[in-house]
Amino acid sequence: MQKKFWTKYLRPLIVIILFVGISGTLTGCSSDSSSTKTKTVKVGVVGTTDNPIWKQVNKNLKGQGIKIKLVSFSDGILANQALNNKELDMVAFQHYAFLHQEEKEKNYKFSVIGQTYLTPMNIFSDKIKSVKDIKKGDTISIPNNVTNAGRALTVLQQAGLIKLDAKAGEMPAIKDITENKLNLKIVQQDPAKIMNLLPDVTAGITNSNFVKAAGKDPINDAIYKESFSYSNKANKPWINVIAVRSSDKNNATYKKIVKAYHRKNVIKIYNTKFKHMYTPAFKAEK
C-alpha cells in the first residue's frame, strides 16, 4: 500500500517540485543577465571623417557594457553647445586652441580627458619648390577662420617668413605680425578652396583633410613642413582632444572610452586610412 502510494502520488509530486525549483533558478539567472544593460555614450564629432576610428574604439569596448553613438555636426560650435546643454556626453573634434577660445567666449566649463591626434598644417605651392624661393610681394593664402588662421601664421613664423607678437598667444591674427621683411601679401580664404587656388598665389596653407581631398600628400608634397611632434610644447595648442563637462571629468565610463581609444589598433587605423593626415598624440597601450 505504501509503495503504491509513493509511486502514484509522492514521487510525481517531488519531481514536479524539483522541476519548478530548477526552472525558477534558471529563470532567475536569465533575468540577472538581461538586467545588465549597455550604456550608450553620445560623442559629438564634426562630419564623418573619423567614423572608422570610432568604429575600432567600439570594438575595443566590446564586453565592457559601453557603446559609443556618434552624433555628427556640421560645425564644432554647435557640438560644444550641445555638450554644454547636456545633449551629448563628450566631444571629439577640436584642438586645445579652439576649445580654450570657446571656453573663454562662452564661459563653458569643459575638461580634457584624453588627447587624440595632431594633423599637419604645412605650406604648399604649384609654383615653387621651397620657401627659400618666396620673393618680395608674393601672396600667401591662409584659412579665414580664427583658429586655423592663427596656426597658419605660426607656421609662417616657423618658416622664417614673418614674426609675430608673443603676446598674441595661441591664436595670432594678421594684425599681430610684427615683422614682414618680404612684404608678403597674406590673404585669408575658405580653407576648403585654398588648394584649388594655388595656381593664383605663390603658396598656401590649409588643413590636411583639404590637402588630401586635392590629391596631395599632407607631408611629402609640402614645400615646408612644420615641426611635428606632440611632445613639442609649441604644438600643444593644435593637439585634438576628447572633452567632457568638467563635472564629468572623473566619470569611470568615460575613462574606459579614452583607454579604448589609446590602443595600438587605433594607431593602425591612422596609418592605413589616414596616412600622413593624423599622427597620434598619445602613448599607445596594448
PyRosetta script that sets phi, psi and omega in degrees:
from pyrosetta import init, pose_from_sequence

init()
pose = pose_from_sequence("MQKKFWTKYLRPLIVIILFVGISGTLTGCSSDSSSTKTKTVKVGVVGTTDNPIWKQVNKNLKGQGIKIKLVSFSDGILANQALNNKELDMVAFQHYAFLHQEEKEKNYKFSVIGQTYLTPMNIFSDKIKSVKDIKKGDTISIPNNVTNAGRALTVLQQAGLIKLDAKAGEMPAIKDITENKLNLKIVQQDPAKIMNLLPDVTAGITNSNFVKAAGKDPINDAIYKESFSYSNKANKPWINVIAVRSSDKNNATYKKIVKAYHRKNVIKIYNTKFKHMYTPAFKAEK")
pose.set_psi(1, -47.1)
pose.set_omega(1, 179.2)
pose.set_phi(2, -62.7)
pose.set_psi(2, -41.9)
pose.set_omega(2, 180.0)
pose.set_phi(3, -62.4)
pose.set_psi(3, -39.8)
pose.set_omega(3, -179.6)
pose.set_phi(4, -66.6)
pose.set_psi(4, -39.9)
pose.set_omega(4, 179.8)
pose.set_phi(5, -64.5)
pose.set_psi(5, -41.2)
pose.set_omega(5, 178.7)
pose.set_phi(6, -61.8)
pose.set_psi(6, -48.5)
pose.set_omega(6, -176.3)
pose.set_phi(7, -66.5)
pose.set_psi(7, -39.2)
pose.set_omega(7, -172.8)
pose.set_phi(8, -84.5)
pose.set_psi(8, -34.1)
pose.set_omega(8, -171.0)
pose.set_phi(9, -119.1)
pose.set_psi(9, -54.3)
pose.set_omega(9, -171.7)
pose.set_phi(10, -69.6)
pose.set_psi(10, -46.4)
pose.set_omega(10, -176.3)
pose.set_phi(11, -62.2)
pose.set_psi(11, -45.6)
pose.set_omega(11, 177.0)
pose.set_phi(12, -61.8)
pose.set_psi(12, -35.2)
pose.set_omega(12, -179.6)
pose.set_phi(13, -66.4)
pose.set_psi(13, -42.9)
pose.set_omega(13, 179.2)
pose.set_phi(14, -64.0)
pose.set_psi(14, -41.9)
pose.set_omega(14, 179.2)
pose.set_phi(15, -59.8)
pose.set_psi(15, -43.0)
pose.set_omega(15, 179.7)
pose.set_phi(16, -62.7)
pose.set_psi(16, -44.5)
pose.set_omega(16, -179.2)
pose.set_phi(17, -62.0)
pose.set_psi(17, -45.3)
pose.set_omega(17, 179.0)
pose.set_phi(18, -61.9)
pose.set_psi(18, -42.1)
pose.set_omega(18, -179.0)
pose.set_phi(19, -62.9)
pose.set_psi(19, -44.8)
pose.set_omega(19, 179.9)
pose.set_phi(20, -63.4)
pose.set_psi(20, -39.7)
pose.set_omega(20, -179.6)
pose.set_phi(21, -64.3)
pose.set_psi(21, -47.0)
pose.set_omega(21, 179.7)
pose.set_phi(22, -64.0)
pose.set_psi(22, -43.4)
pose.set_omega(22, -179.8)
pose.set_phi(23, -60.7)
pose.set_psi(23, -41.7)
pose.set_omega(23, 179.8)
pose.set_phi(24, -64.6)
pose.set_psi(24, -38.5)
pose.set_omega(24, 178.5)
pose.set_phi(25, -63.4)
pose.set_psi(25, -44.4)
pose.set_omega(25, 179.8)
pose.set_phi(26, -64.1)
pose.set_psi(26, -41.1)
pose.set_omega(26, 179.0)
pose.set_phi(27, -62.5)
pose.set_psi(27, -39.9)
pose.set_omega(27, 178.2)
pose.set_phi(28, -61.5)
pose.set_psi(28, -42.0)
pose.set_omega(28, 179.0)
pose.set_phi(29, -62.0)
pose.set_psi(29, -44.0)
pose.set_omega(29, -179.0)
pose.set_phi(30, -61.8)
pose.set_psi(30, -41.3)
pose.set_omega(30, -179.0)
pose.set_phi(31, -63.6)
pose.set_psi(31, -42.4)
pose.set_omega(31, 179.4)
pose.set_phi(32, -62.3)
pose.set_psi(32, -40.2)
pose.set_omega(32, -178.0)
pose.set_phi(33, -64.8)
pose.set_psi(33, -43.9)
pose.set_omega(33, -176.6)
pose.set_phi(34, -72.9)
pose.set_psi(34, -19.1)
pose.set_omega(34, -178.1)
pose.set_phi(35, -76.9)
pose.set_psi(35, -13.7)
pose.set_omega(35, 176.8)
pose.set_phi(36, -79.0)
pose.set_psi(36, 99.9)
pose.set_omega(36, -174.2)
pose.set_phi(37, -92.4)
pose.set_psi(37, 149.5)
pose.set_omega(37, 176.0)
pose.set_phi(38, -82.3)
pose.set_psi(38, 130.8)
pose.set_omega(38, 179.1)
pose.set_phi(39, -88.1)
pose.set_psi(39, 122.5)
pose.set_omega(39, 177.7)
pose.set_phi(40, -93.2)
pose.set_psi(40, 127.9)
pose.set_omega(40, -179.3)
pose.set_phi(41, -114.0)
pose.set_psi(41, 122.0)
pose.set_omega(41, -178.8)
pose.set_phi(42, -87.0)
pose.set_psi(42, 121.6)
pose.set_omega(42, -178.5)
pose.set_phi(43, -114.9)
pose.set_psi(43, 121.4)
pose.set_omega(43, 179.2)
pose.set_phi(44, -84.2)
pose.set_psi(44, 128.9)
pose.set_omega(44, 178.0)
pose.set_phi(45, -131.5)
pose.set_psi(45, 167.4)
pose.set_omega(45, 175.8)
pose.set_phi(46, -109.7)
pose.set_psi(46, 121.7)
pose.set_omega(46, -177.2)
pose.set_phi(47, 73.2)
pose.set_psi(47, -160.9)
pose.set_omega(47, -178.0)
pose.set_phi(48, -125.3)
pose.set_psi(48, 7.5)
pose.set_omega(48, -175.1)
pose.set_phi(49, -55.5)
pose.set_psi(49, -42.4)
pose.set_omega(49, -174.0)
pose.set_phi(50, -86.8)
pose.set_psi(50, 7.3)
pose.set_omega(50, -178.5)
pose.set_phi(51, -53.8)
pose.set_psi(51, -42.3)
pose.set_omega(51, 179.5)
pose.set_phi(52, -61.5)
pose.set_psi(52, -31.4)
pose.set_omega(52, 178.7)
pose.set_phi(53, -66.6)
pose.set_psi(53, -47.7)
pose.set_omega(53, -177.3)
pose.set_phi(54, -71.8)
pose.set_psi(54, -24.8)
pose.set_omega(54, 173.9)
pose.set_phi(55, -63.3)
pose.set_psi(55, -42.2)
pose.set_omega(55, 177.7)
pose.set_phi(56, -67.3)
pose.set_psi(56, -39.3)
pose.set_omega(56, 178.3)
pose.set_phi(57, -61.0)
pose.set_psi(57, -42.0)
pose.set_omega(57, 177.1)
pose.set_phi(58, -59.8)
pose.set_psi(58, -39.5)
pose.set_omega(58, 177.1)
pose.set_phi(59, -63.8)
pose.set_psi(59, -39.4)
pose.set_omega(59, 179.9)
pose.set_phi(60, -66.6)
pose.set_psi(60, -22.6)
pose.set_omega(60, -179.4)
pose.set_phi(61, -89.6)
pose.set_psi(61, -2.1)
pose.set_omega(61, -176.6)
pose.set_phi(62, -56.5)
pose.set_psi(62, 131.8)
pose.set_omega(62, 179.2)
pose.set_phi(63, 89.0)
pose.set_psi(63, -2.9)
pose.set_omega(63, -179.3)
pose.set_phi(64, -103.0)
pose.set_psi(64, 2.0)
pose.set_omega(64, 178.3)
pose.set_phi(65, 72.8)
pose.set_psi(65, 25.6)
pose.set_omega(65, -179.6)
pose.set_phi(66, -129.3)
pose.set_psi(66, 133.7)
pose.set_omega(66, 176.0)
pose.set_phi(67, -133.3)
pose.set_psi(67, 132.8)
pose.set_omega(67, 179.8)
pose.set_phi(68, -92.3)
pose.set_psi(68, 132.8)
pose.set_omega(68, 173.4)
pose.set_phi(69, -115.6)
pose.set_psi(69, 115.0)
pose.set_omega(69, 179.6)
pose.set_phi(70, -78.2)
pose.set_psi(70, 136.8)
pose.set_omega(70, 175.1)
pose.set_phi(71, -120.1)
pose.set_psi(71, 112.5)
pose.set_omega(71, -173.4)
pose.set_phi(72, -90.5)
pose.set_psi(72, 136.1)
pose.set_omega(72, 177.0)
pose.set_phi(73, -121.5)
pose.set_psi(73, 154.6)
pose.set_omega(73, 176.3)
pose.set_phi(74, -86.1)
pose.set_psi(74, -13.7)
pose.set_omega(74, -174.5)
pose.set_phi(75, -144.2)
pose.set_psi(75, 131.0)
pose.set_omega(75, -179.7)
pose.set_phi(76, -65.0)
pose.set_psi(76, -27.6)
pose.set_omega(76, 178.2)
pose.set_phi(77, -60.8)
pose.set_psi(77, -40.7)
pose.set_omega(77, 179.3)
pose.set_phi(78, -68.7)
pose.set_psi(78, -36.1)
pose.set_omega(78, 179.0)
pose.set_phi(79, -64.6)
pose.set_psi(79, -44.4)
pose.set_omega(79, 178.5)
pose.set_phi(80, -64.8)
pose.set_psi(80, -37.3)
pose.set_omega(80, 177.6)
pose.set_phi(81, -62.3)
pose.set_psi(81, -41.8)
pose.set_omega(81, 179.2)
pose.set_phi(82, -65.5)
pose.set_psi(82, -37.5)
pose.set_omega(82, 177.1)
pose.set_phi(83, -64.5)
pose.set_psi(83, -44.7)
pose.set_omega(83, -179.8)
pose.set_phi(84, -62.5)
pose.set_psi(84, -34.0)
pose.set_omega(84, -179.2)
pose.set_phi(85, -85.3)
pose.set_psi(85, 5.6)
pose.set_omega(85, 178.4)
pose.set_phi(86, 66.6)
pose.set_psi(86, 26.4)
pose.set_omega(86, 174.2)
pose.set_phi(87, -88.0)
pose.set_psi(87, -14.5)
pose.set_omega(87, 177.0)
pose.set_phi(88, -128.3)
pose.set_psi(88, 162.0)
pose.set_omega(88, 176.2)
pose.set_phi(89, -97.2)
pose.set_psi(89, -32.9)
pose.set_omega(89, 178.4)
pose.set_phi(90, -156.8)
pose.set_psi(90, 165.5)
pose.set_omega(90, 176.0)
pose.set_phi(91, -129.3)
pose.set_psi(91, 149.4)
pose.set_omega(91, -179.0)
pose.set_phi(92, -148.7)
pose.set_psi(92, 81.5)
pose.set_omega(92, -179.7)
pose.set_phi(93, -153.6)
pose.set_psi(93, -13.6)
pose.set_omega(93, -167.5)
pose.set_phi(94, -118.8)
pose.set_psi(94, 157.8)
pose.set_omega(94, 174.1)
pose.set_phi(95, -93.9)
pose.set_psi(95, 171.7)
pose.set_omega(95, -177.4)
pose.set_phi(96, -54.6)
pose.set_psi(96, -41.6)
pose.set_omega(96, -175.5)
pose.set_phi(97, -60.9)
pose.set_psi(97, -45.6)
pose.set_omega(97, 179.7)
pose.set_phi(98, -66.3)
pose.set_psi(98, -42.6)
pose.set_omega(98, 179.6)
pose.set_phi(99, -59.9)
pose.set_psi(99, -46.5)
pose.set_omega(99, -179.0)
pose.set_phi(100, -63.7)
pose.set_psi(100, -37.1)
pose.set_omega(100, 178.1)
pose.set_phi(101, -64.7)
pose.set_psi(101, -42.7)
pose.set_omega(101, 179.0)
pose.set_phi(102, -64.0)
pose.set_psi(102, -43.0)
pose.set_omega(102, 179.7)
pose.set_phi(103, -63.7)
pose.set_psi(103, -40.7)
pose.set_omega(103, -178.9)
pose.set_phi(104, -66.8)
pose.set_psi(104, -44.6)
pose.set_omega(104, -175.4)
pose.set_phi(105, -74.6)
pose.set_psi(105, -34.5)
pose.set_omega(105, -171.2)
pose.set_phi(106, -116.8)
pose.set_psi(106, 4.0)
pose.set_omega(106, 177.4)
pose.set_phi(107, 60.2)
pose.set_psi(107, 32.2)
pose.set_omega(107, 175.7)
pose.set_phi(108, -69.2)
pose.set_psi(108, 148.6)
pose.set_omega(108, 174.7)
pose.set_phi(109, -112.1)
pose.set_psi(109, 84.0)
pose.set_omega(109, -178.9)
pose.set_phi(110, -112.6)
pose.set_psi(110, 156.9)
pose.set_omega(110, 175.5)
pose.set_phi(111, -134.9)
pose.set_psi(111, 141.9)
pose.set_omega(111, 175.5)
pose.set_phi(112, -83.7)
pose.set_psi(112, 127.8)
pose.set_omega(112, 178.3)
pose.set_phi(113, -112.6)
pose.set_psi(113, -2.8)
pose.set_omega(113, 177.9)
pose.set_phi(114, -174.5)
pose.set_psi(114, 147.3)
pose.set_omega(114, 175.4)
pose.set_phi(115, -97.1)
pose.set_psi(115, 151.2)
pose.set_omega(115, -179.5)
pose.set_phi(116, -116.0)
pose.set_psi(116, -75.7)
pose.set_omega(116, -175.7)
pose.set_phi(117, -148.9)
pose.set_psi(117, 166.2)
pose.set_omega(117, 170.7)
pose.set_phi(118, -110.4)
pose.set_psi(118, 140.8)
pose.set_omega(118, 173.7)
pose.set_phi(119, -114.9)
pose.set_psi(119, 135.9)
pose.set_omega(119, -179.6)
pose.set_phi(120, -69.7)
pose.set_psi(120, 145.8)
pose.set_omega(120, 171.2)
pose.set_phi(121, -131.3)
pose.set_psi(121, 97.1)
pose.set_omega(121, -173.2)
pose.set_phi(122, -112.1)
pose.set_psi(122, 178.5)
pose.set_omega(122, -178.7)
pose.set_phi(123, -101.6)
pose.set_psi(123, 133.6)
pose.set_omega(123, -177.4)
pose.set_phi(124, -126.3)
pose.set_psi(124, 154.3)
pose.set_omega(124, 178.8)
pose.set_phi(125, -155.8)
pose.set_psi(125, 147.0)
pose.set_omega(125, 171.8)
pose.set_phi(126, -98.3)
pose.set_psi(126, -3.6)
pose.set_omega(126, -171.9)
pose.set_phi(127, -113.8)
pose.set_psi(127, -30.3)
pose.set_omega(127, -176.8)
pose.set_phi(128, -128.8)
pose.set_psi(128, 164.4)
pose.set_omega(128, -176.3)
pose.set_phi(129, -105.0)
pose.set_psi(129, -13.6)
pose.set_omega(129, -176.5)
pose.set_phi(130, -151.6)
pose.set_psi(130, 153.9)
pose.set_omega(130, 176.7)
pose.set_phi(131, -65.5)
pose.set_psi(131, -19.1)
pose.set_omega(131, 177.1)
pose.set_phi(132, -65.8)
pose.set_psi(132, -19.6)
pose.set_omega(132, -179.4)
pose.set_phi(133, -86.1)
pose.set_psi(133, -5.1)
pose.set_omega(133, 179.0)
pose.set_phi(134, -70.6)
pose.set_psi(134, 131.2)
pose.set_omega(134, -174.7)
pose.set_phi(135, -112.5)
pose.set_psi(135, 172.2)
pose.set_omega(135, 178.6)
pose.set_phi(136, -57.9)
pose.set_psi(136, 135.3)
pose.set_omega(136, 175.7)
pose.set_phi(137, 80.8)
pose.set_psi(137, 1.0)
pose.set_omega(137, 179.7)
pose.set_phi(138, -66.4)
pose.set_psi(138, 157.7)
pose.set_omega(138, -178.1)
pose.set_phi(139, -105.4)
pose.set_psi(139, 132.6)
pose.set_omega(139, 177.9)
pose.set_phi(140, -120.5)
pose.set_psi(140, 128.0)
pose.set_omega(140, 177.2)
pose.set_phi(141, -92.7)
pose.set_psi(141, 134.2)
pose.set_omega(141, 174.5)
pose.set_phi(142, -132.6)
pose.set_psi(142, 162.4)
pose.set_omega(142, -179.7)
pose.set_phi(143, -61.4)
pose.set_psi(143, 155.5)
pose.set_omega(143, -177.1)
pose.set_phi(144, -101.6)
pose.set_psi(144, 12.5)
pose.set_omega(144, 173.6)
pose.set_phi(145, -105.5)
pose.set_psi(145, 153.8)
pose.set_omega(145, -168.1)
pose.set_phi(146, -56.6)
pose.set_psi(146, -52.3)
pose.set_omega(146, -173.9)
pose.set_phi(147, -68.3)
pose.set_psi(147, -45.1)
pose.set_omega(147, -178.6)
pose.set_phi(148, -72.9)
pose.set_psi(148, -30.1)
pose.set_omega(148, 174.3)
pose.set_phi(149, -64.2)
pose.set_psi(149, -42.9)
pose.set_omega(149, 179.0)
pose.set_phi(150, -61.3)
pose.set_psi(150, -42.8)
pose.set_omega(150, 179.3)
pose.set_phi(151, -67.2)
pose.set_psi(151, -40.2)
pose.set_omega(151, 179.7)
pose.set_phi(152, -62.0)
pose.set_psi(152, -40.7)
pose.set_omega(152, 177.7)
pose.set_phi(153, -64.4)
pose.set_psi(153, -36.6)
pose.set_omega(153, 176.9)
pose.set_phi(154, -63.6)
pose.set_psi(154, -38.5)
pose.set_omega(154, 177.6)
pose.set_phi(155, -64.2)
pose.set_psi(155, -42.9)
pose.set_omega(155, 177.8)
pose.set_phi(156, -61.5)
pose.set_psi(156, -35.4)
pose.set_omega(156, 176.5)
pose.set_phi(157, -68.6)
pose.set_psi(157, -43.2)
pose.set_omega(157, 176.8)
pose.set_phi(158, -58.1)
pose.set_psi(158, -35.5)
pose.set_omega(158, -178.8)
pose.set_phi(159, -78.6)
pose.set_psi(159, -3.3)
pose.set_omega(159, 177.2)
pose.set_phi(160, 81.7)
pose.set_psi(160, 16.1)
pose.set_omega(160, -176.3)
pose.set_phi(161, -91.1)
pose.set_psi(161, -27.7)
pose.set_omega(161, 178.9)
pose.set_phi(162, -143.6)
pose.set_psi(162, 170.9)
pose.set_omega(162, 170.1)
pose.set_phi(163, -127.8)
pose.set_psi(163, 144.5)
pose.set_omega(163, -176.4)
pose.set_phi(164, -116.9)
pose.set_psi(164, 152.8)
pose.set_omega(164, 175.9)
pose.set_phi(165, -68.3)
pose.set_psi(165, 121.2)
pose.set_omega(165, -178.2)
pose.set_phi(166, -59.9)
pose.set_psi(166, -25.0)
pose.set_omega(166, -178.9)
pose.set_phi(167, -73.3)
pose.set_psi(167, -10.4)
pose.set_omega(167, -177.1)
pose.set_phi(168, -69.8)
pose.set_psi(168, -20.0)
pose.set_omega(168, 177.3)
pose.set_phi(169, 76.0)
pose.set_psi(169, -147.6)
pose.set_omega(169, -173.5)
pose.set_phi(170, -71.0)
pose.set_psi(170, -27.3)
pose.set_omega(170, -174.4)
pose.set_phi(171, -126.9)
pose.set_psi(171, 75.0)
pose.set_omega(171, 178.2)
pose.set_phi(172, -67.8)
pose.set_psi(172, 156.6)
pose.set_omega(172, 176.2)
pose.set_phi(173, -117.6)
pose.set_psi(173, 171.6)
pose.set_omega(173, -179.3)
pose.set_phi(174, -56.1)
pose.set_psi(174, -34.5)
pose.set_omega(174, 179.8)
pose.set_phi(175, -65.0)
pose.set_psi(175, -16.0)
pose.set_omega(175, -179.3)
pose.set_phi(176, -89.5)
pose.set_psi(176, 2.8)
pose.set_omega(176, 176.3)
pose.set_phi(177, -71.8)
pose.set_psi(177, 122.5)
pose.set_omega(177, -179.0)
pose.set_phi(178, -102.5)
pose.set_psi(178, -16.6)
pose.set_omega(178, 179.0)
pose.set_phi(179, -147.9)
pose.set_psi(179, 130.2)
pose.set_omega(179, 179.6)
pose.set_phi(180, -145.9)
pose.set_psi(180, 72.3)
pose.set_omega(180, -172.0)
pose.set_phi(181, -58.4)
pose.set_psi(181, -30.9)
pose.set_omega(181, -179.1)
pose.set_phi(182, -89.1)
pose.set_psi(182, 2.4)
pose.set_omega(182, -178.5)
pose.set_phi(183, 50.7)
pose.set_psi(183, 47.3)
pose.set_omega(183, -178.5)
pose.set_phi(184, -67.8)
pose.set_psi(184, 143.5)
pose.set_omega(184, 174.1)
pose.set_phi(185, -93.0)
pose.set_psi(185, 108.8)
pose.set_omega(185, -178.0)
pose.set_phi(186, -100.7)
pose.set_psi(186, 113.5)
pose.set_omega(186, -173.5)
pose.set_phi(187, -110.9)
pose.set_psi(187, 129.4)
pose.set_omega(187, 178.6)
pose.set_phi(188, -91.6)
pose.set_psi(188, 129.4)
pose.set_omega(188, -177.0)
pose.set_phi(189, -140.4)
pose.set_psi(189, 167.5)
pose.set_omega(189, 176.8)
pose.set_phi(190, -56.9)
pose.set_psi(190, 120.9)
pose.set_omega(190, -176.9)
pose.set_phi(191, -57.7)
pose.set_psi(191, -28.6)
pose.set_omega(191, -179.8)
pose.set_phi(192, -71.6)
pose.set_psi(192, -18.3)
pose.set_omega(192, -175.7)
pose.set_phi(193, -103.4)
pose.set_psi(193, -10.4)
pose.set_omega(193, -172.5)
pose.set_phi(194, -59.2)
pose.set_psi(194, -43.1)
pose.set_omega(194, -178.8)
pose.set_phi(195, -63.4)
pose.set_psi(195, -36.2)
pose.set_omega(195, 178.9)
pose.set_phi(196, -74.4)
pose.set_psi(196, -17.7)
pose.set_omega(196, -179.8)
pose.set_phi(197, -94.0)
pose.set_psi(197, 0.5)
pose.set_omega(197, -178.4)
pose.set_phi(198, -56.1)
pose.set_psi(198, -34.5)
pose.set_omega(198, 177.7)
pose.set_phi(199, -61.9)
pose.set_psi(199, -19.1)
pose.set_omega(199, -175.8)
pose.set_phi(200, -99.6)
pose.set_psi(200, -5.9)
pose.set_omega(200, -179.6)
pose.set_phi(201, -131.5)
pose.set_psi(201, 172.2)
pose.set_omega(201, 178.4)
pose.set_phi(202, -75.2)
pose.set_psi(202, -43.4)
pose.set_omega(202, -178.5)
pose.set_phi(203, -157.4)
pose.set_psi(203, 166.6)
pose.set_omega(203, 179.8)
pose.set_phi(204, -149.0)
pose.set_psi(204, 156.2)
pose.set_omega(204, 177.9)
pose.set_phi(205, -128.5)
pose.set_psi(205, 129.4)
pose.set_omega(205, 176.2)
pose.set_phi(206, -154.1)
pose.set_psi(206, 177.0)
pose.set_omega(206, -177.0)
pose.set_phi(207, -68.4)
pose.set_psi(207, 149.6)
pose.set_omega(207, -174.5)
pose.set_phi(208, -63.8)
pose.set_psi(208, -28.2)
pose.set_omega(208, 178.7)
pose.set_phi(209, -66.7)
pose.set_psi(209, -33.1)
pose.set_omega(209, 177.3)
pose.set_phi(210, -75.2)
pose.set_psi(210, -30.7)
pose.set_omega(210, 175.7)
pose.set_phi(211, -65.0)
pose.set_psi(211, -45.9)
pose.set_omega(211, 177.6)
pose.set_phi(212, -60.0)
pose.set_psi(212, -44.0)
pose.set_omega(212, -178.4)
pose.set_phi(213, -62.5)
pose.set_psi(213, -26.3)
pose.set_omega(213, 179.2)
pose.set_phi(214, -86.3)
pose.set_psi(214, 2.7)
pose.set_omega(214, 177.0)
pose.set_phi(215, 84.1)
pose.set_psi(215, 16.8)
pose.set_omega(215, 179.2)
pose.set_phi(216, -113.9)
pose.set_psi(216, 158.3)
pose.set_omega(216, 177.7)
pose.set_phi(217, -87.0)
pose.set_psi(217, 129.3)
pose.set_omega(217, -176.5)
pose.set_phi(218, -60.9)
pose.set_psi(218, -18.5)
pose.set_omega(218, 179.6)
pose.set_phi(219, -114.6)
pose.set_psi(219, -55.5)
pose.set_omega(219, -173.0)
pose.set_phi(220, -65.3)
pose.set_psi(220, -28.0)
pose.set_omega(220, -178.0)
pose.set_phi(221, -94.5)
pose.set_psi(221, 3.4)
pose.set_omega(221, -178.9)
pose.set_phi(222, -80.5)
pose.set_psi(222, 147.6)
pose.set_omega(222, 174.7)
pose.set_phi(223, -89.8)
pose.set_psi(223, -12.5)
pose.set_omega(223, 172.7)
pose.set_phi(224, -149.6)
pose.set_psi(224, 132.8)
pose.set_omega(224, -179.7)
pose.set_phi(225, -113.4)
pose.set_psi(225, 126.3)
pose.set_omega(225, 178.6)
pose.set_phi(226, -70.4)
pose.set_psi(226, 157.9)
pose.set_omega(226, 173.2)
pose.set_phi(227, -59.6)
pose.set_psi(227, 126.8)
pose.set_omega(227, -166.7)
pose.set_phi(228, -133.9)
pose.set_psi(228, 84.7)
pose.set_omega(228, 176.7)
pose.set_phi(229, -152.5)
pose.set_psi(229, 136.2)
pose.set_omega(229, -177.6)
pose.set_phi(230, -72.7)
pose.set_psi(230, -15.7)
pose.set_omega(230, 177.1)
pose.set_phi(231, -79.7)
pose.set_psi(231, -13.8)
pose.set_omega(231, 177.2)
pose.set_phi(232, -78.6)
pose.set_psi(232, 117.5)
pose.set_omega(232, -176.0)
pose.set_phi(233, -57.4)
pose.set_psi(233, -29.4)
pose.set_omega(233, -179.0)
pose.set_phi(234, -64.8)
pose.set_psi(234, -22.3)
pose.set_omega(234, -177.8)
pose.set_phi(235, -93.2)
pose.set_psi(235, -6.2)
pose.set_omega(235, -174.8)
pose.set_phi(236, -56.2)
pose.set_psi(236, -41.6)
pose.set_omega(236, -178.8)
pose.set_phi(237, -57.7)
pose.set_psi(237, -22.3)
pose.set_omega(237, -173.2)
pose.set_phi(238, -102.2)
pose.set_psi(238, 7.1)
pose.set_omega(238, 176.5)
pose.set_phi(239, -78.3)
pose.set_psi(239, 127.6)
pose.set_omega(239, 177.2)
pose.set_phi(240, -75.9)
pose.set_psi(240, 147.9)
pose.set_omega(240, -170.7)
pose.set_phi(241, -137.1)
pose.set_psi(241, 164.1)
pose.set_omega(241, 168.7)
pose.set_phi(242, -103.9)
pose.set_psi(242, 123.6)
pose.set_omega(242, -176.4)
pose.set_phi(243, -124.4)
pose.set_psi(243, 150.2)
pose.set_omega(243, 177.8)
pose.set_phi(244, -134.9)
pose.set_psi(244, 170.8)
pose.set_omega(244, 170.5)
pose.set_phi(245, -63.8)
pose.set_psi(245, 141.1)
pose.set_omega(245, -175.3)
pose.set_phi(246, -57.2)
pose.set_psi(246, -28.8)
pose.set_omega(246, 178.6)
pose.set_phi(247, -66.7)
pose.set_psi(247, -16.9)
pose.set_omega(247, -177.8)
pose.set_phi(248, -108.4)
pose.set_psi(248, 10.7)
pose.set_omega(248, -172.1)
pose.set_phi(249, -64.9)
pose.set_psi(249, -21.0)
pose.set_omega(249, 179.1)
pose.set_phi(250, -104.7)
pose.set_psi(250, 12.7)
pose.set_omega(250, -179.6)
pose.set_phi(251, -61.2)
pose.set_psi(251, 122.7)
pose.set_omega(251, -175.5)
pose.set_phi(252, -63.4)
pose.set_psi(252, -37.9)
pose.set_omega(252, 179.2)
pose.set_phi(253, -63.7)
pose.set_psi(253, -43.2)
pose.set_omega(253, -178.8)
pose.set_phi(254, -66.8)
pose.set_psi(254, -35.1)
pose.set_omega(254, 177.1)
pose.set_phi(255, -64.9)
pose.set_psi(255, -35.4)
pose.set_omega(255, 177.6)
pose.set_phi(256, -65.7)
pose.set_psi(256, -35.3)
pose.set_omega(256, 178.9)
pose.set_phi(257, -66.1)
pose.set_psi(257, -43.3)
pose.set_omega(257, 177.6)
pose.set_phi(258, -61.1)
pose.set_psi(258, -42.4)
pose.set_omega(258, 178.9)
pose.set_phi(259, -63.0)
pose.set_psi(259, -38.1)
pose.set_omega(259, 178.5)
pose.set_phi(260, -69.5)
pose.set_psi(260, -27.7)
pose.set_omega(260, 177.2)
pose.set_phi(261, -75.5)
pose.set_psi(261, -38.4)
pose.set_omega(261, -175.9)
pose.set_phi(262, -83.0)
pose.set_psi(262, 56.1)
pose.set_omega(262, -179.5)
pose.set_phi(263, -118.7)
pose.set_psi(263, 156.9)
pose.set_omega(263, -179.4)
pose.set_phi(264, -63.5)
pose.set_psi(264, -32.6)
pose.set_omega(264, -178.9)
pose.set_phi(265, -71.2)
pose.set_psi(265, -19.4)
pose.set_omega(265, 173.2)
pose.set_phi(266, -74.1)
pose.set_psi(266, -41.5)
pose.set_omega(266, 176.3)
pose.set_phi(267, -61.4)
pose.set_psi(267, -34.7)
pose.set_omega(267, 177.2)
pose.set_phi(268, -61.7)
pose.set_psi(268, -37.8)
pose.set_omega(268, 176.1)
pose.set_phi(269, -63.5)
pose.set_psi(269, -43.4)
pose.set_omega(269, 176.1)
pose.set_phi(270, -52.6)
pose.set_psi(270, -48.5)
pose.set_omega(270, -172.7)
pose.set_phi(271, -73.5)
pose.set_psi(271, -28.9)
pose.set_omega(271, -177.2)
pose.set_phi(272, -92.5)
pose.set_psi(272, -43.8)
pose.set_omega(272, -175.7)
pose.set_phi(273, -97.5)
pose.set_psi(273, -19.1)
pose.set_omega(273, -176.8)
pose.set_phi(274, -130.6)
pose.set_psi(274, 44.4)
pose.set_omega(274, -175.7)
pose.set_phi(275, -54.9)
pose.set_psi(275, 124.3)
pose.set_omega(275, 179.3)
pose.set_phi(276, 64.7)
pose.set_psi(276, 10.3)
pose.set_omega(276, 178.9)
pose.set_phi(277, -103.5)
pose.set_psi(277, -39.4)
pose.set_omega(277, 178.1)
pose.set_phi(278, -123.1)
pose.set_psi(278, 140.1)
pose.set_omega(278, 170.4)
pose.set_phi(279, -127.8)
pose.set_psi(279, 136.5)
pose.set_omega(279, -174.1)
pose.set_phi(280, -62.8)
pose.set_psi(280, 141.2)
pose.set_omega(280, 176.5)
pose.set_phi(281, -113.9)
pose.set_psi(281, 39.3)
pose.set_omega(281, -179.9)
pose.set_phi(282, -155.4)
pose.set_psi(282, 159.1)
pose.set_omega(282, 175.5)
pose.set_phi(283, -90.4)
pose.set_psi(283, 119.8)
pose.set_omega(283, -172.8)
pose.set_phi(284, -72.9)
pose.set_psi(284, 140.1)
pose.set_omega(284, 172.5)
pose.set_phi(285, -94.3)
pose.set_psi(285, 164.0)
pose.set_omega(285, -178.9)
pose.set_phi(286, -69.5)
pose.dump_pdb("model.pdb")
